[in-house]
Amino acid sequence: MAELDSIDLSILSQLQQDARLSITDLSRRVNLSATPCTLRMRRLERERIVLGYHARVAPAALQAALLVFVTVKLKATDEATLAAFNAAVKPVRQILECHMTGGGFDYLLKIRVRDMSEYREILSGVIGQLPMVESTHTYFVMEEVKETSVLPVPSRPREA
């Protein structure tokens, strides 16, 4: 991965705050002219440092107000079992995130659903049907205190 200089870091910081900035506004904020700013943005995208641009949507507006975290323990953790579990959960649109973890369980799932009934369908109809799953534990979110996808951007590049 390319080394990021202070201008790259500034571009990343500005884009995370508002990805809809025009190139004119972005270049002004990072003290570059438009052409070099555009070239840097393209490089950050090409090198997969900037992974995409997204709109944040209110979950309730899409009938996905219930947020659930599920820990999953597998019967075995060999490569074939892990690959099979990964393949089984990827197409489930309500599973927003799936993280393989170290510790007392193997996976942590972040799931958004309409209601308890839809969650039960996923738990019993998808996760519970997988032969490699030993156990699950469910945690229902009562209040979302903080949620962000904005990564902390250092103010200066790392020193080598």
Buried (B, 14 or more C-beta within 10 A) or exposed (E): EEEBEEBBBBBBBBBBEEEEBEBEEBBBBBEBEEEEBBEBBEEBEEEEBBEEEEEEEEBEEEEBBBBBBBBBBBEEEEEEBBEBBEEBBEEBEBBEEBEBEEEEBBBBBBBBBBEEEBBEEBBEEBBEEBEBBEEBEBEEBEEEEEEEEEEEBEEEEEEE
